[in-house]
Amino acid sequence: RDVVFTPPEWPQPLSADVYMPRGEGPFPAVLLVHGGGWRRRDRSDMARLSERFAARGFVAVNTSYRFAPKYRFPAQLEDLRQALRWMHENAARHRLDPHRIGALGYSAGAHLVTLLATVSPGDELDESADGRMLRPRAVVGGGTPTDLRKFKGGRLVPEFLGATQQENPAVFALASPIVHVTPDDPPMFLYHGAWDALVPPSHAIDMKRALDAAGVRSELRIERGLGHMTTFALGRSAH
C-alpha cells in the first residue's frame, strides 16, 4: 500500500497500491487508473478490480495522479508515464514482466490510459528525451472521453485543459485520443453504457471507427440499459 512511485523532484508525491499474485512470476501487469473528472475520487475505486487481477495472475498497480484545476493537462499524462517508468524500473522487485504491461481506466482514467497508448514517439505530446517512450501493450477503456472537442460547455474539461474550446481549440484536439490514433497503437477493448449521458456512446463508436481505419486491433462492447456510473458499478465488460 501507498508505494511512492514519483522521484523527489516531482511537483506532488504520488502513490500506488501494488497487488501481486502468488508465485515466482514474472507476471503480466496492469496499470489501473480511476475516474472522477480529472479532479476527484481516488484509487480505492479500482481496488476491487485490482484484487481480481491479482487473483488471476496479474500484478495490478492501482495508481493516483495529480488533479485539475491545480494541475492541468498534460500533468496527468506525465504522472501515468512516470508510473509506467516506475513499473519498468521495479519489474524484478514486483515480479512483473516489463514486456507485458497493459492499462485499464474508467471515465477520466480511461481517457488518460487511451491517450497514453495513442500518443506515438515524435508526437507533440512525446516528451521522451531518448525517443523511447513507454506505452502500454494493451488498453481497456470504459466510458472513455475520446474526443474532448465534443464537449461544448460545462466546467470539467475547461478546468482540466485550462481554457474553453473557444479560447484554445488546439488544446482540445491535442488532449483527444482519437486525434492521435496511428497504425502502431496497441490493441484496445472499449466498453460504454448505452444510456451514458455524461460521456455519450458516440465517443466509443467514433474511436472504434478510427482504430478500424488505422488497422488497430480493437473491440467495442455497448452495455445496454446502463448509464455512466452504472456501467462502472454493474457493467460486465471490465470484469
KAZI-V746020 format. One record per backbone hydrogen bond with DSSP energy under -0.5 kcal/mol. NH is the residue of the N-H (numbers start at 1). CO is the residue of the C=O. Records with the same first field share a line. If there is no record, write none. Layout:
# KAZI-V746020
NH: CO, CO
This chain:
# KAZI-V746020
3: 16
4: 2
5: 14
6: 14
10: 7
16: 3
17: 62
19: 17, 60
20: 18
27: 95
29: 100
30: 59
31: 102
32: 30, 61
33: 104
34: 63
39: 36
40: 36
45: 42
46: 43
47: 44
50: 46
51: 47
52: 48
53: 49
54: 50
55: 51
56: 52, 53
57: 54
58: 53
59: 28
60: 19, 58
61: 30, 59
62: 17, 60
63: 32, 61
64: 15
68: 38
71: 67
72: 70
73: 160
75: 72
78: 74
79: 75
80: 76
81: 77
82: 78
83: 79
84: 80
85: 81
86: 82
87: 83
88: 84
89: 85
90: 86
91: 88
94: 90
95: 92
96: 91
97: 27
98: 96
100: 97
102: 29, 100
103: 138
104: 31
105: 140
106: 33
107: 142
109: 106
111: 107
112: 108
113: 109
114: 110
115: 111
116: 112
117: 113
118: 114
119: 115
123: 120
126: 123
127: 125
133: 131
137: 101
139: 187
140: 103
141: 189
142: 105
143: 191
146: 144
150: 147
151: 148
152: 150
159: 155
160: 156
161: 157
162: 158
163: 158
168: 164
171: 168
172: 168
173: 169
174: 170
175: 171
176: 173
177: 175
178: 146
179: 176
180: 176, 177
181: 178
185: 182
187: 137
188: 217
189: 139
190: 188, 219
191: 141
192: 221
194: 223
195: 226
196: 193
197: 195
203: 200
204: 201
205: 201
206: 202
207: 203
208: 204
209: 205
210: 206
211: 207
212: 208
213: 209
214: 210
215: 211, 212
216: 211
219: 188
221: 190
223: 192, 221
224: 222
226: 223
231: 227
232: 228
233: 229
234: 230
235: 230, 231
239: 236
